[in-house]
Amino acid sequence: MGYRDLLKGKLTEEEFKLLPSSFDLIGNKEKAVALIEISKELSKKEKLIAEAIVKKHKNVKSVLAKSSAIKGVYRTRDYRLVKGNKDTEVTHIENGCRF
């Protein structure tokens, strides 16, 4: 059961089709942040979507929505807090490297 299952009956059929099929989780078992891209059509439902993600993934303390395109030499983007803790700094370990 994924986060989408938690939203069945809470969104219209059209809105449900627009839900992202995936999102990024960064962090660890104690504290993670979810990074999600929410379409303009779902912008009024973003808090509901964020609540479903937090409910499904108990370690997620913050949900951030992408708010800009990738830019610059370092290919970064802007995010905005949708739900959770403003302290979004996490330790992410991938392939033995700590970020």
C-alpha positions in Angstrom: 0.0 0.0 0.0 1.5 3.3 -1.1 0.7 6.9 -0.3 -1.7 7.0 -3.3 -3.9 4.4 -1.6 -4.4 6.7 1.3 -5.8 9.3 -1.1 -8.4 7.1 -2.7 -11.8 8.7 -2.1 -10.3 12.0 -1.1 -9.5 13.2 -4.7 -11.6 13.2 -7.8 -10.8 10.6 -10.5 -9.0 13.2 -12.6 -7.0 14.5 -9.6 -6.0 11.0 -8.7 -4.6 10.4 -12.3 -2.4 13.5 -11.8 -0.8 12.3 -8.6 3.0 11.7 -8.9 3.8 8.1 -9.2 7.1 8.7 -7.4 9.0 11.2 -5.3 12.4 11.4 -3.7 13.2 10.6 -0.1 16.5 11.8 1.3 17.7 11.2 4.8 17.7 8.2 7.1 15.5 6.1 9.4 15.3 8.8 12.0 14.7 11.8 9.8 13.9 12.1 6.2 12.6 14.7 3.8 10.3 14.0 0.8 10.8 16.0 -2.4 7.7 16.0 -4.6 6.6 17.7 -7.8 3.0 18.7 -7.6 1.2 19.8 -10.8 -0.7 23.2 -10.9 -3.9 21.2 -11.1 -3.2 19.6 -7.7 -1.8 22.7 -5.9 -5.0 23.1 -3.8 -4.6 19.5 -2.6 -0.8 19.6 -1.8 -1.3 19.6 1.9 -3.5 16.5 1.7 -0.9 14.8 -0.5 1.9 15.8 1.9 -0.1 14.4 4.9 -0.5 11.0 3.0 3.2 10.9 2.4 4.0 11.6 6.1 1.4 9.0 7.2 2.9 6.3 4.9 6.6 7.1 5.6 6.9 7.5 9.4 10.5 8.8 9.2 9.5 11.8 6.9 9.5 14.9 9.0 9.2 17.4 6.1 7.6 17.5 2.6 9.1 19.9 0.1 7.6 20.8 -3.2 9.7 21.7 -6.2 9.2 25.4 -6.9 11.7 26.1 -9.7 13.3 24.5 -12.7 16.9 23.2 -12.4 19.3 26.1 -12.7 22.9 27.1 -12.5 26.2 25.3 -12.8 25.5 23.1 -9.8 22.0 22.2 -11.2 20.1 23.2 -8.1 16.4 24.1 -7.7 14.3 25.9 -5.2 11.8 24.1 -2.9 9.1 25.3 -0.6 7.9 23.7 2.6 4.4 22.1 2.3 4.3 20.2 5.6 6.5 19.5 8.6 9.6 20.8 10.2 11.4 23.9 8.8 14.7 22.2 9.7 15.2 20.1 6.6 18.8 19.3 7.0 19.3 15.5 6.9 22.2 13.1 6.6 21.9 11.0 3.5 24.1 7.9 2.9 24.3 6.5 -0.6 26.9 4.0 -1.8 28.9 4.4 1.5 29.1 8.2 1.1 27.6 10.6 3.6 25.9 13.7 2.3 
